[in-house]
Amino acid sequence: EFRRVLFRSAGTMEYDGTFFYATPTSPTSLPGRGAVTPFQTFRLTGVGANISTIADFFGTTSAINLAANSVYHIEFFPYFQKNTAGAVTWTLTASSAPNLISGVYTGSPITGIASGTPITGYTGSRAATTAAFAATGSITNNAFMAFDIRVRVFTNAATTFKLQATAGAGTITPQAGSFYTVRQIAPTTGSFA
């Protein structure tokens, strides 16, 4: 039940049926009233199935349910072993076309987890069910790789959303510890001038 608070003193907590809000300081000073947005996490606790052709990196039951007319920030942290040298393509896939999908990634060097030049990529789409990053360079045989993929999704209808991978040659093996987090973005809140 939403309770409207006419004067928000420091320490006030509110819930409007969708989002929680907190006022940690006086309402006229920064940060003032702000959204408290919990996030959900999906984590692999064991080694996943080998992937060659396009497949769900986190498994067939890992799709995220996103509400209609909402904005989300999703962070994927896939960790895998490349079996046979070759490229990997990441694809962001929705069951119903969002208004916008925008994503960037940073990955370990193509030789594996070690210091060196990271690989990076960007993808985006408007009113489409997929957005695919360009294929990485040829990743070294048996290299262990880690990626940080950050995605923004502006939904239209309710949709499921997932990260898919394709191995250009051989397979990749998802490793335990890979995870993703999902956070719904609240409407504008806070003290702004």
C-alpha positions in Angstrom: 0.0 0.0 0.0 1.4 3.4 -1.0 1.4 6.0 1.7 1.9 9.6 0.5 4.3 11.4 2.8 3.8 15.2 2.6 7.0 16.0 4.5 9.8 13.6 4.0 12.2 13.8 7.0 15.6 12.1 7.1 15.0 8.3 7.5 11.6 8.2 5.7 10.9 5.0 3.7 8.1 4.7 1.1 6.7 2.1 -1.3 4.5 3.0 -4.3 3.6 -0.6 -5.3 6.6 -0.8 -7.7 9.5 0.9 -6.2 10.9 1.6 -2.7 12.1 5.1 -1.8 14.3 6.3 1.0 15.2 9.8 2.3 18.6 9.5 3.9 19.1 13.2 4.5 16.9 16.3 4.7 14.8 16.5 1.6 16.4 19.8 0.5 20.0 18.6 0.6 21.7 16.0 -1.6 21.0 13.2 -2.0 17.5 13.8 -0.7 14.8 11.3 -1.6 16.1 8.4 -3.8 15.0 5.1 -5.2 16.1 1.9 -3.4 16.2 -0.5 -6.3 16.9 -4.2 -5.4 18.5 -6.4 -8.0 18.0 -10.0 -8.9 21.0 -12.4 -9.6 21.3 -15.6 -11.6 24.6 -17.5 -11.0 26.0 -20.7 -12.4 27.0 -23.1 -9.6 28.6 -25.7 -11.9 30.1 -26.0 -15.4 27.6 -25.4 -18.1 26.9 -27.4 -21.3 29.3 -26.8 -24.3 28.0 -24.1 -26.7 28.8 -24.2 -30.4 25.8 -22.8 -32.4 23.8 -20.0 -30.8 22.5 -21.0 -27.4 21.6 -19.5 -24.0 24.9 -18.9 -22.1 23.3 -19.4 -18.7 21.1 -22.4 -19.7 17.6 -22.9 -21.0 15.9 -21.8 -17.8 17.8 -18.5 -17.3 15.7 -16.0 -19.2 14.9 -12.7 -17.4 11.2 -11.6 -17.2 11.0 -7.9 -17.9 7.8 -5.8 -17.3 6.2 -3.7 -20.0 7.0 0.0 -20.5 10.0 -0.3 -18.1 13.8 0.5 -18.2 16.4 -2.1 -17.0 20.1 -2.2 -16.4 21.5 -5.7 -16.8 25.1 -6.8 -16.2 26.3 -10.1 -17.5 29.6 -11.6 -16.3 30.2 -14.7 -18.4 33.4 -16.7 -17.6 34.2 -19.6 -20.0 36.8 -21.8 -21.6 37.3 -21.7 -25.4 37.8 -25.1 -26.8 39.5 -24.8 -30.2 40.7 -21.4 -31.4 38.0 -19.2 -32.9 35.8 -16.2 -32.4 32.7 -15.8 -30.1 29.6 -13.8 -30.9 27.4 -12.5 -28.1 23.7 -11.9 -28.9 21.1 -10.2 -26.7 17.7 -11.8 -27.4 14.1 -10.7 -26.3 10.9 -12.6 -26.9 9.1 -9.3 -27.7 10.9 -6.4 -29.4 11.9 -3.8 -26.9 12.0 -0.1 -27.9 15.8 -0.1 -27.3 18.6 -2.5 -26.6 22.0 -1.0 -26.0 25.0 -2.9 -24.8 28.8 -2.6 -24.3 31.4 -5.1 -23.3 34.9 -5.4 -22.1 36.6 -8.8 -22.3 40.0 -10.3 -21.4 42.6 -10.3 -24.1 42.0 -13.0 -26.8 44.9 -15.0 -25.3 42.9 -15.4 -22.1 42.8 -14.0 -18.6 46.0 -12.1 -18.1 47.2 -8.5 -18.4 47.1 -7.2 -21.9 44.9 -5.3 -24.2 41.2 -6.1 -23.5 38.7 -6.6 -26.3 35.7 -4.3 -26.5 32.4 -4.1 -28.3 29.1 -2.3 -28.7 25.7 -3.3 -30.0 22.3 -1.8 -30.2 18.9 -2.2 -31.8 15.6 -0.4 -31.9 12.3 -2.3 -32.1 14.0 -5.6 -32.8 14.2 -8.8 -30.8 18.0 -9.2 -31.1 21.1 -7.1 -30.9 24.4 -9.0 -31.8 27.9 -7.8 -31.0 30.5 -8.2 -33.8 32.4 -11.4 -33.4 35.5 -11.2 -31.3 38.9 -12.0 -32.8 40.1 -15.6 -32.7 40.4 -16.6 -29.1 43.3 -18.8 -28.2 42.6 -22.6 -27.9 41.9 -23.6 -24.3 42.0 -20.0 -23.1 39.8 -19.0 -20.1 37.9 -15.8 -20.8 36.0 -13.3 -18.7 33.6 -10.6 -20.0 31.7 -7.7 -18.5 28.6 -7.0 -20.6 26.5 -4.0 -19.6 23.1 -3.7 -21.2 20.2 -1.2 -21.1 16.7 -2.4 -22.2 13.7 -0.1 -22.7 10.7 -2.5 -23.0 7.6 -2.0 -24.9 5.5 -5.1 -24.1 6.5 -7.6 -21.3 9.3 -9.8 -22.5 11.9 -12.4 -21.6 15.5 -11.5 -22.2 18.7 -13.5 -22.4 22.3 -13.6 -23.3 23.2 -16.1 -26.1 26.6 -17.1 -27.4 27.9 -18.7 -30.6 31.3 -20.2 -31.0 32.8 -19.6 -34.5 34.9 -22.8 -34.2 34.8 -25.6 -31.6 32.9 -24.8 -28.5 32.9 -22.7 -25.4 32.3 -24.1 -21.9 30.5 -21.8 -19.4 32.3 -21.9 -16.0 30.9 -21.9 -12.5 30.7 -18.4 -11.0 29.4 -16.8 -14.2 26.4 -14.6 -13.2 24.2 -11.7 -14.2 22.3 -9.1 -12.2 19.1 -7.3 -13.2 17.9 -3.9 -11.9 14.8 -2.1 -12.9 15.4 1.7 -13.1 13.0 3.9 -11.1 11.5 7.2 -12.3 13.5 10.3 -11.7 14.0 10.8 -8.0 16.4 13.0 -6.0 17.4 16.6 -5.6 18.2 18.4 -8.9 18.5 22.0 -9.8 
